[in-house]
């Protein structure tokens, strides 16, 4: 009898324990960290080749910022010239040697922006030649380009897809229908490119307009009107070029707007044209929740030194890297010019 009671008690406890496990399940162990991946875009402004630049060693031009170009997942450069072949020329009608585009790619540029006012400087023939060279470089250097044609460029990594929409207010030489169409500031066409990016499964859309008033440190009304429209269309970030100087920045309904990065490298020496921005956009995916988000843009001040100032040639440097190295300048007055320009532009634009 006692044995029977013990067996009944054991069965009862087992039953209760099973019910307890059913009613109060042990929660699954949570990971100690949330694995995630980040995709970074490093964007620089107008890469130019003025006549005087043709006379200097181009391998200096971007060597100081090459590490930052290389470490990004994607480096994007605005190539403000045509590869129209010889005779080579600078402003006002740019035709740049092919080796320059190859050099920019070797420094780390993955994406060339082509929708700008100088892309047709050698007419349709020059544009067709530029496309031919870039198509060949896609095979030899792994580059992509966008702004020619009406489709966005889709880049992707770590499960994140980003659509790049590059367009220009116009070109210095008009189209004649004999070459691919450059994407222009036409809302119907730009909207179609944005929608195409969405249809292609883009998680984020980055607008890269060539717009604004040259040498003005503040954006104009048309830029703002377009920025508001782009934000309403679903763009995640707006990063502009063309004015040759840095312009102010803002947020529109949470969308960061960098109105102008200024130049990347050039022979310009007019006030404020040698001060520049590099813009880093970072996109994150959480592999546990699947959430994808864009972090706040990082802005880095750059300075383009002229021959004999810091190096024998032109050289774009990150100001943060050279802020305490005045003694290393070949011409220290250029360091002073850099500091004065930075203070003046920061005061005018509000960018710190």
N, C-alpha and C positions, 0 to 999 in steps of 0.2 A: 504493500500500500504506500509506504514511504517512497519507494522507488518510483511508483507511478506519479506521485505528487511532484517529485523532482522533475520528471520528464515533462509533465504538464507545465510546470513553472518555466522550464527552459524554452518550451515551444511558445509560451506566452511572451516571454522576453524577446525571443527572436522576432515574433510578429510585431511587437511594439517597436523594436529597433528598425525593422523594415519600414514601418509606417513613418517613423521619425525621419528616416532617410528620404522617404518620398515627400513628406511634408516640408522638411527643412534641408533641401539639398545643399551640399557643400559648394560654395561658389567656385567657379573656375579660377585658376591662378592667373593673376594679371601680369603682363610682362613688366620687367623692371624698367624698360624704356620703350618708347614708341619709335620703331624704325621708320625713317623718312628719307626722302631723296630731295635734293635741291638742284634746280637747273638755273644756271646763271647766264645772263646776256650782258656783254660789255660793249657799249655803243659809243663810238667816237664820231666827231663831226666831219667837216669838209676836208677831205684829203685832196690837196691841190698840187699842181705842178706848174708854177709860173716860170717864165722864161729864165729868170736868174737861177731858179732851182735846178734847171737842166745843166747848169755849169758847175754844180757841186755834187759831192759824193752822197748819193741818196741813202746809202746804208746807215747813215747817222740818223736819218729823219725820225724814225719810230723806235729806234733801238732802246731808248730809255723806258718806254712804256710797253715794249714787247713782252716782258714777263706777265703783265696784267692782261694783255691780249691773249697770251698763250694759256693762262690758267683758267679763263672763262670757258664754259661749255660751248658758247657761241660768241664770237666777236663779230660785230657788225660795223662796217665802215661806209661812209657816204663818199663814193668815188666821183668827185665832181670834175669830170673830164671825159672826153671821147678818146678812144684808141683808133684814131683815124689814119694812122700811118704817117710816113714822112711827107712833107717836111714837118718836123715837130714844132709846136708853137705853144705859147702860154696865153695869157689874157690879151684880147677879149675872146679869141676863138681857140679853145684848148684842143690840142692833139698831142697826146702823151705817149711816150715809148711803152711798148708792151712790158718791158722789164719792170716798170714801176708797179703795175698791177701784180706781177709775180712777186715782187718784193713785199708788198702789203700782205699778200697771202702768206708768204713765208714768215712774216712777223706774227701771224696768228689769226688774221681775218678769215672768217668762215663765210660771211655773207656780204656781198657788195650791194649797196643801194645805188640804183641807176636813175631813178626819177628825179632829175634836177634840171636846172635851166641850161646847163652846159652840155648835156648828153648829145644834143644834135648840132653841136658847133661845127662839125664837118658834114652836116646834112645827113640824108638817109644812107649814103654810102659809108659814112663814118660810123653811123649807128649799127649798120649791118656788120661792119668789120669788128666793132666792139663786141657784139653778140657772138660772133664767130670765135673771137679770142677767149671770151668768158666760157663758152661751151667747151672749148678745148681745156681750159683751166679746171673745169669741173672734173675732168678725167685725170689731169696731171697733179692738181693741187687740192682737189676735194672741195672747191668753193661752190657756193650757190649765189644766185643774184636775183633781185626782184625790182619791180618798178617798170619793167618792160612787159607789156601785155596787161590784161585785166584781172588776172588771177593772183591771189596772195601766195606767199611762200609759206609752206607749212614745215616747221622744224619740230623735231620731237626727240625726247630722251627721258629715260626713267619713267615712262608711262605718262609723260606730260607733253601735250601737243600745243604749239604756239603758232598762230597765224601772224605773219608780218605783212602789213599793208603800207606800201611806200608809194607816194604820189607827189606831184609837183604843181605849183601854181601855173607853170608854163615853161616854155623853152625859148632860148634866144633866136633859134632858127625854127621856123614852123614846119610841121610835118607835110610831106607831099604824097603820102599814101604808098610809098615804095619801100617802107621799112616797118617793122613791128611798131605798134602803137605804144607810146609812153603813157602811163596812167596819170591823168591830170586831175586837178581839183574840180571835179564834176560830181555832184552828190549822187547822181544816179549810178555812175560807174563805181565810185568809192563804196557806196552802199552795197552794190552787187558783189564787190570784192570781199567786204566784211561778211556778207551772208554766205558767200562761197566758203569762207574760212569756217564759219559755224557748221555748214553742211558737211565739211570735211572732218568734223569732230574736234575742232580746236577747243581747248580748255580756256585759252586766253588769246586775246587779239591785241596786238601792239600796233598802233598807228605811227607811221614815220613820215610826217609831211615835210615837204620842202616849201616854205612859206615865209611870210613876214616882210618887214621893211628893213633893208640893209642898214647896219650900223646903229640901229635903235636898241637901247638897252631895255625897253619895255615893249611888251607885245601890243599889237594894234587891235582895233575892234574886230576886224575880219578874222584874225587868228582866234580871238575869244569866241566869236560866233561859231566857227568851225569846231573848236575844241568842245563846246557844249553839245554840238550836234554829234560829234564822234563819241562822246561819253554816252549820249542817249542811244546811240546805235549799238552799244555794248562793248566798246573798246575798254581794255583793262588798263592801258597806259598810253600816253601820247608823248612822243619824243621828237622834237622838231629840229630843223636845220635851215640854213640859207642866209640869215642876217649877218654872218661873219663875226658876230659878237655874241656873248652870253646874254640871254634875256631872263626875265623873272620866271618864277615857277609858281604853281598853285595846285589845288585839288578842286575838281568839279564833281560833286556827288560821289566823293570818295576816289575818283580817278585821278592819279597824279599826272600833271601836265608840265613838261619841261619845254618851254616855248622855243628855245634855241640853245644848242650846245656850243655855238661858235665854230671856229675852224678846228681842224686837227693838226694840219701842217700846211704852211703857205709862206709866201714871201711878203705878206701884208705887214705893214708897219704903222698904219693909221691907228689913232687912239683906240684902245680896247680890243683890237683885232687879234692880238697875240695871246690873249687870255681865253681859256677854253674850259669846257667841261667834258669829262667822261662819265657816262651814266651806266650804272650797274642795276639791272633788274633781276630779282631772284624769285623763282617760283618753286613752291614746296608741295610735295605729295606725302600724306601720312598713309603708310601702307596698312595700318590697322583699320582706320576708319574710312580710308579712300578719299578723305578731304583734300582738296587742292586749293591753294591760296597763293597770292602774290605778296611779298614783303614790301616794305617801304623802300623806294629807290635809294641807292647810294650815289652821291655826287662827289666826284673828285676833281679838284681844280688842276688844270694843266697850263703850261706856258710854252710857247714856241720860241726858242732862241734863234737868232739869226747868225750867220757865219761870223766867227771871230768873237762871239759873246761868251759862249761856254765851250763850244767845240769848233773845229774848223769848218763845220757845215751847219745846216739847219738841224735842230734837235728839239723834239717835243718832250718835256719832262713833267713829272708829277710834282707839283709844288710842295706837297707834304714831304717828299723825299729830299728836297733841296732847301728847305726852309731855314736851316741853320748852317749852310755851307757857302756863305758869301765868298770866303777866301779862295774857293775853288773855281770861281768864275774867271775866265780870261779877261773879261771886262766887267768888274764888279758893279759898274753903273747900271748894267742890265739887270742885275739882281735887285737893285733899288727900284728900277722901273717896274719890275715884276711885282714887288711888294706894294708900290703905290697904285698900280693898276688894279690889283686884287682888292685893295681897300676901297677904291673908287667904285668898282663894279659891284662889290658886295653892298655898299651903301645904296646904290641905285636900284639893285634888283631884290635886295632883302635876303639873298642866299648866303648862308653861313657855312 
